Amino acid sequence: MDYHAFTNDTLAMMYFGARGALVADDELNRLGGEPRFRVRETAEWTKHVANLEAEMLRRGMDFDPIEWRVDR
């Protein structure tokens, strides 16, 4: 995916979408259910988020990096 081609707003929307999917997965896991999006278990999600973060950093955008480590 060519992350350079996206607008700042598009990058932010994709990033918030990934963060939302991760939060949903973590909550389902906490409740004893199966993660719906499998963000932590899917390498493509991790790569996608890393690429988004790299492009957002390159542009000087403000964001909170996603914490991948989970204390369970």
Protein Blocks (a to p, Z undefined) as FASTA:
>chain_A
ZZklpcfklmmmmmmmmmmmmmmmmmmmmnopacfklmmmpmklmmmmmmmmmmmmmnop
acddddfbdcZZ
